[in-house]
Amino acid sequence: QTTDRNTPAILLPKISPEFGMTDADAGMLNGAAFVVIAALATIPLARVADMCGRKHLLAGSLIVWSTLTSLSGLSQNTTQLCFLRVGIGLGEAGCTPAAQSLIAIMYGPGERASAMAVQQLGLAAGIAAANLVGGLLIEPLGWRGVFGVMGVPGYFLAALLLVTLKDPTVENATRYGG
């Protein structure tokens, strides 16, 4: 989840001169364009997870943000890149409620904190991956290529989720766990 969120930070020194970005543009691209929509869309998408299933929302969200991350490399100006960042924020907004709901239903009180800690560890790993992989690939691939590469793992993870993850219905769950 955080790999695509943090990729622009490592790429801004290359993107900014090409697009003639101001500091305000960089702040919008690296923060506001993503965060505002992610924050606003989280509650409605949590309701979608409750009504339509967490597994499919999680996989769909992952495909949306991965696709838009890869497409970011095709941007021709700051406006296009900001619109893609808004879409990435919308895609990511479905992840947290779906993941937390799955954890809550699959793990009882004695295991839930550990399960949530593992999920949070994934967020930290994503930040590290964005910085490491982005830093290693920017010279050979350029900033556009880095965006393209950063979206690809999401497709594999979405397929893995769809094949392996069980999404217990709330009706079939006990009060504390599945």
C-alpha distance (Angstrom), angle and dihedral (degrees) to the residues before:
residue distance angle dihedral
Q1 . . .
T2 3.77 . .
T3 3.79 98.2 .
D4 3.79 92.6 77.2
R5 3.80 90.8 38.1
N6 3.81 92.9 57.3
T7 3.79 101.2 34.9
P8 3.82 94.7 89.9
A9 3.81 91.5 58.2
I10 3.79 92.1 62.3
L11 3.82 92.0 41.9
L12 3.82 99.8 45.8
P13 3.82 95.0 92.0
K14 3.83 87.9 61.4
I15 3.83 98.9 36.1
S16 3.79 97.3 45.7
P17 3.82 98.7 62.8
E18 3.81 92.8 43.1
F19 3.79 92.4 53.7
G20 3.82 96.0 33.3
M21 3.79 90.2 -122.3
T22 3.78 123.7 -173.3
D23 3.80 122.4 -141.9
A24 3.81 87.6 -101.7
D25 3.82 89.9 54.1
A26 3.80 90.2 50.7
G27 3.80 90.9 49.2
M28 3.79 91.0 49.9
L29 3.79 92.5 47.5
N30 3.79 96.1 45.2
G31 3.78 97.8 40.0
A32 3.77 128.6 -2.3
A33 3.82 98.4 44.7
F34 3.77 89.4 56.6
V35 3.78 104.9 31.0
V36 3.80 101.1 48.0
I37 3.80 95.6 55.0
A38 3.81 92.3 40.1
A39 3.79 90.4 54.3
L40 3.80 94.6 45.2
A41 3.81 95.6 45.6
T42 3.81 98.2 46.1
I43 3.80 97.0 82.1
P44 3.83 96.7 47.7
L45 3.81 90.1 45.1
A46 3.80 90.0 50.0
R47 3.80 86.9 58.0
V48 3.82 89.6 49.9
A49 3.81 88.6 52.6
D50 3.80 90.0 52.3
M51 3.79 93.5 48.3
C52 3.80 104.2 34.8
G53 3.77 107.2 26.3
R54 3.75 135.1 -79.8
K55 3.79 99.1 -125.3
H56 3.79 95.1 59.0
L57 3.79 93.6 42.5
L58 3.80 89.8 50.7
A59 3.81 93.7 48.7
G60 3.81 92.5 42.4
S61 3.78 92.1 49.2
L62 3.78 90.2 49.5
I63 3.81 91.6 51.5
V64 3.82 91.8 48.2
W65 3.78 95.9 50.6
S66 3.81 93.3 40.7
T67 3.80 92.3 51.1
L68 3.79 92.7 47.7
T69 3.80 91.2 46.4
S70 3.81 90.3 55.4
L71 3.81 91.9 43.7
S72 3.80 89.4 53.8
G73 3.78 87.5 79.0
L74 3.81 89.2 65.6
S75 3.81 93.9 57.7
Q76 3.78 115.0 126.7
N77 3.79 97.9 -167.2
T78 3.80 144.7 9.1
T79 3.81 93.6 -92.1
Q80 3.80 93.2 56.3
L81 3.79 91.5 47.1
C82 3.81 91.6 48.7
F83 3.81 91.5 51.3
L84 3.80 89.5 51.6
R85 3.80 89.5 49.6
V86 3.82 88.9 53.2
G87 3.81 88.6 53.1
I88 3.80 90.9 48.5
G89 3.79 88.8 52.4
L90 3.79 89.9 51.2
G91 3.80 90.3 50.0
E92 3.77 93.2 48.7
A93 3.80 92.0 47.7
G94 3.81 89.3 74.8
C95 3.78 94.6 53.7
T96 3.78 103.7 69.7
P97 3.80 99.4 48.0
A98 3.81 92.5 43.4
A99 3.81 93.5 46.9
Q100 3.79 95.1 44.7
S101 3.79 91.7 47.0
L102 3.81 90.9 50.9
I103 3.79 90.9 49.4
A104 3.80 91.4 48.2
I105 3.78 93.1 51.7
M106 3.82 97.6 39.5
Y107 3.80 99.0 46.2
G108 3.76 129.9 51.9
P109 3.80 124.6 -135.1
G110 3.81 92.9 -86.8
E111 3.82 92.8 55.8
R112 3.78 103.8 29.1
A113 3.81 98.6 86.6
S114 3.81 91.0 51.9
A115 3.81 91.8 47.7
M116 3.81 90.7 50.7
A117 3.81 89.9 47.6
V118 3.80 90.0 55.2
Q119 3.81 89.5 50.4
Q120 3.81 90.0 50.6
L121 3.80 89.8 48.8
G122 3.80 86.5 59.9
L123 3.80 89.5 57.6
A124 3.79 91.4 53.2
A125 3.81 90.3 46.9
G126 3.81 89.0 52.8
I127 3.78 91.6 54.9
A128 3.80 90.8 49.7
A129 3.82 91.7 46.4
A130 3.81 93.1 50.1
N131 3.77 92.1 52.3
L132 3.80 96.9 41.0
V133 3.80 99.2 41.1
G134 3.78 93.5 38.4
G135 3.79 90.8 50.0
L136 3.81 93.1 47.7
L137 3.81 95.7 45.9
I138 3.78 103.3 39.7
E139 3.79 95.1 83.9
P140 3.82 98.3 46.6
L141 3.82 96.9 36.1
G142 3.79 105.4 24.6
W143 3.78 122.6 -133.2
R144 3.80 92.6 -68.5
G145 3.79 92.6 54.8
V146 3.79 91.7 47.8
F147 3.81 90.8 56.6
G148 3.80 89.2 48.9
V149 3.79 93.2 51.7
M150 3.81 95.5 43.6
G151 3.80 92.4 61.6
V152 3.81 96.6 52.5
P153 3.84 100.6 76.3
G154 3.81 89.9 58.1
Y155 3.81 91.2 68.0
F156 3.79 91.9 55.6
L157 3.79 92.2 46.0
A158 3.83 91.7 48.8
A159 3.82 90.3 51.4
L160 3.80 90.6 48.0
L161 3.81 90.7 50.8
L162 3.78 92.8 49.7
V163 3.80 93.1 49.1
T164 3.79 100.7 41.0
L165 3.80 110.5 23.7
K166 3.77 119.9 92.3
D167 3.78 115.5 -151.3
P168 3.79 106.1 -156.4
T169 3.76 114.8 -155.5
V170 3.75 116.4 -117.8
E171 3.80 89.4 -122.7
N172 3.82 90.5 59.0
A173 3.79 95.3 46.9
T174 3.73 125.6 93.3
R175 3.76 119.1 -124.9
Y176 3.83 91.4 -92.5
G177 3.76 110.9 33.9
G178 3.78 138.0 -29.6
